[in-house]
């Protein structure tokens, strides 16, 4: 059974890592980031949830009339 030649593995792995690094750098550099990001106000408008729009009552079994 022939031996596996691992002499080129190091350069292959290193070149692959360098290539991935360069590709990610190019991908990230396409985005425009604001120089001074401004904070949004902490008081956001409250969105009404469906259960707040109408009055509902939860009946517990003990408060129901006896049958």
Secondary structure, DSSP 4 states (H G I P E B T S, - for coil): -PPP--TTHHHHHHHHHHHHHHHHHHHHHTS---SSPPPPPS-PPPPPPHHHHS---PPPGGGSPP-
